[in-house]
Amino acid sequence: MRRCGECGWWEPAGAPDCRRCAGIVDEIVESGWRAFVASEFGALNGQEERDVAAMVVDEPNKHLWRVVDAAYDRLTCEECGGRLSRGPAGCGTCDRANGFRYVAIEIDRPGVPPGNEHAIRVNVSVVRRPYGLSSNELVARRLLLPYLLGGRLPTTAQAQAVKALLNRGGTADDLAEQLDLAWG
């Protein structure tokens, strides 16, 4: 892990507020898209890429989650005008698309605990669409992300300790210190 030169958190824990960290989170998704497009189609122009994205979101259960999330980014929500699935909470079209993303395929990377990829996926999704969440949940998700990307996965007891700390009024700095002590 390394510190972000812009926000000082472990990369990418400063997302969504830190532009650099948010870019790193987006790259987690974009790298999956680029690999998919290169292996299946080669080079695509803008309209071809949107057509492929529409195909992917029509069958999210047949694609890796990173591909599905990136496909949604290439499509525009007809209701709110934002990126499909990333619009504000309450946008019915984005809320539905956000839910459909979870039928996509997850495959854990070699050498990580089972469930690590699911945890990465959920935390990336929350950080990329933080609307309608409690500030505590967003803090926990964003601060856990660097550890998850490093191959860690909290135990039930560790996850409960994080929640308890935040529920007691603990700050992001308190949680970061707890995580560094547990996993640093």
N, C-alpha and C positions, 0 to 999 in steps of 0.2 A: 504494500500500500504506500501511496505517497500523498503528500499534502498538496492541495490546490493552491496555486500561487495567487488566485483571486480572492478566495473566501477563507482559506486556512483549514477547512475541514478535510478529512480523508476523502480523496476523490472517489466517487462523485456525490458525496453526502451533502454538498451545498445546494444540490438541485431541489426544487425548481428555481430558487431565487438566484443562484449563481449561474451566470450564462455559460461559463466554462464547464461546470459540473453538469448542467442540463444538456450541453452538447455531448458529453461523455455518455450520459444515459441514452440519448437519442442514437448514438453510435452503436450501442449494444444491439439495438433493433436494426439499424441501417446495415450493419455488417452482415446480418443474416439475410436481408433482402438482396444485397449485392451478390452474395454467394449463390442464392437461389436463382436469380436472373441469369447469372453467368453460366451456371450448370444446365439450366433448362432452355434458355433462349438466346444466349449470347448478348449482343448489344441491342437495346431497345430505344426508340425515340420516345418523346414525352407522351404522345397519345397511346402508343403501344404499351408503355409502362402502366398507364392508367387502365387500359383494357385488361392487362394481366392482373392488376390489383383488384379490379372488379370481379374477375374470375376467382381469385383467391378468397375474397370475402364472401363469395357465394358458397364456398365449400371450405370453411375454416377448419373443419375437422380433418382435412386431408393435408394440412400444411403445418410446419413448425410455427410455434407461437411468434417468434421474431419476424417471420415472413408475414404472418397475418397482421401483426401490429404495424409493420411498415406499409403493408398494402392499405390499411385504413388511412395512414398518413397521406397517401396519394389521392385520396378521394375527398370530395367536399360534401359536407352535410347540407342537404336541401333545406333543413329547418333553421339552423343557426348560422350557416355559412362558414363555419370553421372546419378544421380537419375532422373527418368522420370518426366518431368515437371519442374525440377529445374535447368536445364542446362542453359548455357549462352543465352542471347537474340540473336536471329539469328539462333539458332538451331531450324529448322523447326518442328521437332518431339516434342521437349520440348515446343515450343511456342503453338502448337496445343493442347497438353495435358494440358498446363496451362490454355488455354481458356475453354476446356471442363470441368475443375473442377468447373466452375461457374454454371453448371446445377444441381449440388448436392443440397440436401435439407438443408434448414436453419430453425431452430426452436429457437425462442428467449427463453432464460431462464426465469423462473418465476421472476417477480418483476423488470424487466428491460424494458426500453422503446422499443417500436416496432422498429425494424431495428438495434438493438444493435448487434445481432448475425451476421448480414450481415457486419456491420462495423468491428467486430472482424475478421471475415473471410478475408475481403479484406486486412486489416492491417497485419494479420499473413501471408497471401500470399505474400505481398510486402516485408515484412521483411525476409521471407525465400527465396525469389528469387528477390533480389534487382537489377538485371541486367537491364540496359537500362532505368533506371528511373533517373529523376533529383535528385540531392542531396537534394533539398528542399522537394520533395515529400517523400523521404525516411526519412528525419528528422521528418516531420510531422507525418507520419504513425507510426514510432517507438515510438515517444514521446506520442502520443495519446493512444497507446495500454494499458498502465496501467490503465488509466481512463475508457476505454471501458470494460476491464476485471472487473473493479469495478462496472460496471452497468451504467456508464454514456454514454451519446450520445450527441455529440455537436449539437447545433441548427445550422441552416443555417448561421445565423449571426456569430456565434462562428467559424465555419469552414472558413468562408470568412475572418474573422479577422486573423486566423492562416495563411492563404494563403497570405494575404496582408503583414503581418509581415515578412514572409520569402521572399516575392518578394521585399520588401524594403531593403533586406540585413540583416535581423535579423538572429541571430545565434541560434543554438540549445539551448544555455543557455537562450537567450531572450525568446524563445518559452516556455521552461520549466517554466520560471518565470511567464509568462502570464497564462499558464495552472494552475499552483499552485494558482495564485490569483483568477482565475475563479472557480476552482473546489477543491482546496486544503483544 
